[in-house]
Amino acid sequence: MIKQENKRWWKDGLYFSCKGCAACCGGQPGFVWLNRVEAKRIALLLGLDVDVFLRGYTRNVFGRISLKEKENGDCVLLEAGRCRVYEARPLQCRLYPFWPSLLASPRSWKLESSRCPGIGEGKFWPPEIIESLLAQASPLGL
């Protein structure tokens, strides 16, 4: 829940450009949520039947589909520091770092910037776009 004093602290916009470092793709446990449409798109890109993809690359968590992780916490689709399905990556991945949990306060944004070198650099994201991305992220439970 975003506290009133932190609500829209980013009202002047933010800077972010992906550096392709894949730090957001692993190194710690978590969930990457996807739906059946996204699963089908990823399976197609990998040349797999969707049921084969679901059995091999995903897990059921509280009735939802999440990508599996490797033993080290990396996403199962991360290979040699690159996403194998970047063009078909789930919405959650496409929205990063504009997740409600990361925009809840300046502190959470700053904390994430210590992990992600693209936060605070590069492309300017106006508040209207950030608001739109947050609206897409909220139903995912981020």
Contacts in CASP RR format, 6 or more apart in sequence:
PFRMAT RR
TARGET T0000
AUTHOR 0000-0000-0000
METHOD contacts of the structure
MODEL  1
MIKQENKRWWKDGLYFSCKGCAACCGGQPGFVWLNRVEAKRIALLLGLDV
DVFLRGYTRNVFGRISLKEKENGDCVLLEAGRCRVYEARPLQCRLYPFWP
SLLASPRSWKLESSRCPGIGEGKFWPPEIIESLLAQASPLGL
1 104 0 8 1.000
2 100 0 8 1.000
2 103 0 8 1.000
2 104 0 8 1.000
2 105 0 8 1.000
3 104 0 8 1.000
3 105 0 8 1.000
6 104 0 8 1.000
6 105 0 8 1.000
6 106 0 8 1.000
8 127 0 8 1.000
9 103 0 8 1.000
9 105 0 8 1.000
9 106 0 8 1.000
10 103 0 8 1.000
10 109 0 8 1.000
10 127 0 8 1.000
10 130 0 8 1.000
11 127 0 8 1.000
12 127 0 8 1.000
13 124 0 8 1.000
13 125 0 8 1.000
13 126 0 8 1.000
13 127 0 8 1.000
13 130 0 8 1.000
14 109 0 8 1.000
14 119 0 8 1.000
14 120 0 8 1.000
14 124 0 8 1.000
14 125 0 8 1.000
14 130 0 8 1.000
15 119 0 8 1.000
15 120 0 8 1.000
15 121 0 8 1.000
15 122 0 8 1.000
15 123 0 8 1.000
15 124 0 8 1.000
15 125 0 8 1.000
16 97 0 8 1.000
16 98 0 8 1.000
16 118 0 8 1.000
16 119 0 8 1.000
16 120 0 8 1.000
16 121 0 8 1.000
16 122 0 8 1.000
16 123 0 8 1.000
16 125 0 8 1.000
17 118 0 8 1.000
17 121 0 8 1.000
17 122 0 8 1.000
17 123 0 8 1.000
18 118 0 8 1.000
19 116 0 8 1.000
19 117 0 8 1.000
19 118 0 8 1.000
19 121 0 8 1.000
21 116 0 8 1.000
21 117 0 8 1.000
22 78 0 8 1.000
22 81 0 8 1.000
22 82 0 8 1.000
22 83 0 8 1.000
23 115 0 8 1.000
23 116 0 8 1.000
23 117 0 8 1.000
24 93 0 8 1.000
24 96 0 8 1.000
24 97 0 8 1.000
24 115 0 8 1.000
24 116 0 8 1.000
25 74 0 8 1.000
25 75 0 8 1.000
25 78 0 8 1.000
25 81 0 8 1.000
25 83 0 8 1.000
25 93 0 8 1.000
26 69 0 8 1.000
26 72 0 8 1.000
26 73 0 8 1.000
26 74 0 8 1.000
26 75 0 8 1.000
26 78 0 8 1.000
27 72 0 8 1.000
27 73 0 8 1.000
27 74 0 8 1.000
28 73 0 8 1.000
29 69 0 8 1.000
29 73 0 8 1.000
30 66 0 8 1.000
30 69 0 8 1.000
30 73 0 8 1.000
31 61 0 8 1.000
31 64 0 8 1.000
31 66 0 8 1.000
32 66 0 8 1.000
32 67 0 8 1.000
32 75 0 8 1.000
32 90 0 8 1.000
32 92 0 8 1.000
32 93 0 8 1.000
33 64 0 8 1.000
33 65 0 8 1.000
33 66 0 8 1.000
33 90 0 8 1.000
33 92 0 8 1.000
33 140 0 8 1.000
33 141 0 8 1.000
34 42 0 8 1.000
34 58 0 8 1.000
34 65 0 8 1.000
34 66 0 8 1.000
34 67 0 8 1.000
34 90 0 8 1.000
34 91 0 8 1.000
34 92 0 8 1.000
35 65 0 8 1.000
36 50 0 8 1.000
36 65 0 8 1.000
38 88 0 8 1.000
38 90 0 8 1.000
38 91 0 8 1.000
39 50 0 8 1.000
39 53 0 8 1.000
39 54 0 8 1.000
39 58 0 8 1.000
39 65 0 8 1.000
40 50 0 8 1.000
41 88 0 8 1.000
42 53 0 8 1.000
42 57 0 8 1.000
42 77 0 8 1.000
42 85 0 8 1.000
42 88 0 8 1.000
42 89 0 8 1.000
42 90 0 8 1.000
43 49 0 8 1.000
43 50 0 8 1.000
43 52 0 8 1.000
43 53 0 8 1.000
43 54 0 8 1.000
44 88 0 8 1.000
45 85 0 8 1.000
45 87 0 8 1.000
45 88 0 8 1.000
46 53 0 8 1.000
46 84 0 8 1.000
46 85 0 8 1.000
54 65 0 8 1.000
56 68 0 8 1.000
57 67 0 8 1.000
57 68 0 8 1.000
57 76 0 8 1.000
57 77 0 8 1.000
58 65 0 8 1.000
58 66 0 8 1.000
58 67 0 8 1.000
58 68 0 8 1.000
59 65 0 8 1.000
59 66 0 8 1.000
59 67 0 8 1.000
59 68 0 8 1.000
60 66 0 8 1.000
67 75 0 8 1.000
67 76 0 8 1.000
67 77 0 8 1.000
67 90 0 8 1.000
68 76 0 8 1.000
69 75 0 8 1.000
69 76 0 8 1.000
70 76 0 8 1.000
70 78 0 8 1.000
75 83 0 8 1.000
77 83 0 8 1.000
77 84 0 8 1.000
77 85 0 8 1.000
77 89 0 8 1.000
78 84 0 8 1.000
83 89 0 8 1.000
83 93 0 8 1.000
91 136 0 8 1.000
91 137 0 8 1.000
91 140 0 8 1.000
92 99 0 8 1.000
92 137 0 8 1.000
92 140 0 8 1.000
92 142 0 8 1.000
95 133 0 8 1.000
95 136 0 8 1.000
95 137 0 8 1.000
95 140 0 8 1.000
95 142 0 8 1.000
97 109 0 8 1.000
97 112 0 8 1.000
97 116 0 8 1.000
97 119 0 8 1.000
98 125 0 8 1.000
98 130 0 8 1.000
98 133 0 8 1.000
98 134 0 8 1.000
98 137 0 8 1.000
99 134 0 8 1.000
99 137 0 8 1.000
99 142 0 8 1.000
100 134 0 8 1.000
100 137 0 8 1.000
100 138 0 8 1.000
100 141 0 8 1.000
100 142 0 8 1.000
101 108 0 8 1.000
101 142 0 8 1.000
102 108 0 8 1.000
102 109 0 8 1.000
102 112 0 8 1.000
102 142 0 8 1.000
103 109 0 8 1.000
103 130 0 8 1.000
103 134 0 8 1.000
109 119 0 8 1.000
112 119 0 8 1.000
113 119 0 8 1.000
113 120 0 8 1.000
END
